[in-house]
Amino acid sequence: VNRFLLVEPGGTVHFYDKRHLFRMADEHLHYKAGNARVIVEWRGWRILPLVCYDLRFPVWSRNLNDYDLALYVANWPAPRSLHWQALLTARAIENQAYVAGCNRVGSDGNGCHYRGDSRVINPQGEIIATADAHQATRIDAELSMMALREYREKFPAWRDADEFRLW
């Protein structure tokens, strides 16, 4: 599996196994796809961990008011950087949630280049923190649960979503 580990300061470990394997890199030949969404509750926030290619599948991250922050970690290559940026913004807007995307920088052993473009986006699609391209760095952002709740109350689009199941 391609596993996302989320470790709390006290040592509690949560994990999510990537659902959508990247066929163009033969991931489906080397990894087993996960089959469960995971929502981690931490300090009053409901966090949905996701991995890389999952970003391209909006149904998997669809929010029916069950999470507040979608957290993506990725190896998203530089040639598709505009896709990374646009899809993160789309996921924030359509799900009325904060989205944080953490992407690698540098190059891998296959000559693939990564520019980073890590960022935090609010539910209205505004970038509230971003990393400079090609820079390994830490970014800080202030998230407001009160602002999130107020926005969802004023514009509760999630209530009009169609109900369906993936399985």
C-alpha positions as CSV (number, residue, x, y, z in Angstrom):
1,V,0.0,0.0,0.0
2,N,0.9,3.6,-0.4
3,R,0.2,4.8,3.2
4,F,-0.2,8.3,4.7
5,L,0.7,8.3,8.4
6,L,-0.6,11.1,10.6
7,V,1.1,11.1,14.0
8,E,-0.3,13.1,16.8
9,P,2.1,14.9,19.2
10,G,1.3,12.3,21.9
11,G,2.3,9.4,19.6
12,T,-1.1,8.2,18.4
13,V,-0.8,7.1,14.8
14,H,-3.5,7.3,12.2
15,F,-3.2,6.0,8.6
16,Y,-4.9,6.2,5.3
17,D,-4.1,4.0,2.3
18,K,-4.1,5.7,-1.1
19,R,-7.2,4.7,-3.0
20,H,-6.3,5.8,-6.6
21,L,-3.1,4.2,-7.8
22,F,-1.3,6.0,-10.6
23,R,-1.5,3.6,-13.5
24,M,0.9,5.7,-15.7
25,A,3.7,4.9,-13.2
26,D,2.6,1.2,-12.8
27,E,1.6,1.7,-9.2
28,H,-1.3,-0.8,-9.7
29,L,1.4,-3.4,-10.3
30,H,3.3,-2.8,-7.1
31,Y,0.7,-1.5,-4.6
32,K,-2.7,-2.5,-3.3
33,A,-5.3,0.3,-3.4
34,G,-6.9,1.3,-0.1
35,N,-10.6,1.0,0.1
36,A,-11.6,3.2,3.1
37,R,-11.9,6.9,3.6
38,V,-10.4,7.9,7.0
39,I,-11.4,10.9,9.0
40,V,-9.2,11.8,11.9
41,E,-10.5,14.0,14.7
42,W,-7.9,16.2,16.3
43,R,-8.3,19.3,18.5
44,G,-11.9,19.7,17.3
45,W,-11.0,19.4,13.6
46,R,-12.2,16.6,11.3
47,I,-9.3,15.9,8.9
48,L,-9.5,13.9,5.7
49,P,-6.0,12.6,4.7
50,L,-5.5,11.9,1.0
51,V,-2.6,10.9,-1.2
52,C,-1.4,12.5,-4.5
53,Y,-3.5,11.1,-7.4
54,D,-6.6,10.9,-5.2
55,L,-6.8,14.7,-5.9
56,R,-8.1,13.9,-9.4
57,F,-11.1,12.0,-8.2
58,P,-13.6,14.5,-6.6
59,V,-16.1,11.8,-5.5
60,W,-13.5,10.3,-3.2
61,S,-13.1,13.6,-1.3
62,R,-16.8,14.6,-1.5
63,N,-17.8,16.3,1.7
64,L,-21.2,15.9,3.1
65,N,-20.2,17.9,6.1
66,D,-18.1,15.1,7.6
67,Y,-14.7,16.9,7.5
68,D,-13.3,20.4,7.9
69,L,-9.8,20.0,6.4
70,A,-8.6,17.8,3.4
71,L,-4.9,17.2,3.8
72,Y,-3.1,16.0,0.6
73,V,0.5,14.8,0.4
74,A,1.9,14.3,-3.0
75,N,4.7,13.7,-5.5
76,W,3.0,15.9,-8.1
77,P,5.4,16.6,-11.0
78,A,6.3,20.0,-12.3
79,P,4.8,19.6,-15.8
80,R,1.3,19.2,-14.2
81,S,1.8,21.9,-11.5
82,L,-1.1,23.9,-12.9
83,H,-3.4,20.9,-12.4
84,W,-2.2,20.5,-8.8
85,Q,-3.0,24.1,-8.0
86,A,-6.4,24.2,-9.8
87,L,-7.6,20.9,-8.4
88,L,-6.6,21.9,-4.8
89,T,-8.6,25.1,-5.2
90,A,-11.6,23.2,-6.7
91,R,-11.6,20.7,-3.9
92,A,-11.8,23.5,-1.3
93,I,-14.6,25.3,-3.1
94,E,-16.8,22.3,-3.9
95,N,-16.4,20.8,-0.5
96,Q,-16.6,24.0,1.5
97,A,-13.6,22.9,3.5
98,Y,-10.0,24.0,4.1
99,V,-7.5,22.2,1.8
100,A,-3.8,21.8,2.5
101,G,-1.6,20.4,-0.2
102,C,2.0,19.3,0.6
103,N,4.0,18.5,-2.5
104,R,7.6,17.5,-2.8
105,V,10.4,19.5,-4.4
106,G,13.5,18.5,-6.3
107,S,14.1,15.6,-8.6
108,D,13.8,11.8,-8.3
109,G,16.1,9.1,-9.7
110,N,14.0,8.9,-12.9
111,G,14.7,12.6,-13.8
112,C,11.2,13.7,-12.8
113,H,11.2,17.2,-11.4
114,Y,8.9,18.5,-8.6
115,R,8.3,22.2,-7.9
116,G,6.4,22.0,-4.6
117,D,3.6,24.6,-4.8
118,S,2.5,23.5,-1.4
119,R,-0.4,25.6,-0.1
120,V,-3.4,26.1,2.2
121,I,-6.7,27.2,0.7
122,N,-9.8,28.4,2.5
123,P,-13.3,27.2,1.6
124,Q,-13.9,30.1,-0.7
125,G,-10.9,29.1,-2.8
126,E,-8.5,31.8,-1.5
127,I,-4.9,30.8,-1.0
128,I,-4.1,31.7,2.6
129,A,-0.5,30.3,2.7
130,T,1.8,29.1,-0.1
131,A,5.4,28.0,-0.4
132,D,7.7,29.4,-3.1
133,A,8.2,27.1,-6.0
134,H,11.2,24.8,-5.8
135,Q,11.8,25.6,-2.1
136,A,11.7,23.0,0.7
137,T,10.1,25.0,3.5
138,R,7.5,25.1,6.1
139,I,4.3,27.1,5.6
140,D,2.1,28.3,8.4
141,A,-1.6,29.2,8.1
142,E,-4.3,30.1,10.6
143,L,-7.5,28.2,10.1
144,S,-10.7,29.4,11.8
145,M,-13.4,26.9,12.7
146,M,-15.7,29.8,13.4
147,A,-15.2,31.3,10.0
148,L,-15.7,27.8,8.4
149,R,-19.0,27.2,10.3
150,E,-20.3,30.7,9.4
151,Y,-19.5,30.2,5.8
152,R,-21.2,26.8,5.7
153,E,-24.3,28.3,7.4
154,K,-24.6,31.2,5.0
155,F,-24.0,29.0,1.9
156,P,-24.9,25.4,2.8
157,A,-24.5,24.0,-0.7
158,W,-23.6,20.5,0.7
159,R,-27.2,20.1,1.7
160,D,-28.3,20.0,-1.9
161,A,-25.8,17.2,-3.0
162,D,-27.2,14.0,-4.4
163,E,-26.8,11.0,-2.2
164,F,-25.0,8.0,-3.7
165,R,-22.5,5.3,-2.6
166,L,-19.2,4.4,-4.1
167,W,-19.6,0.6,-3.4
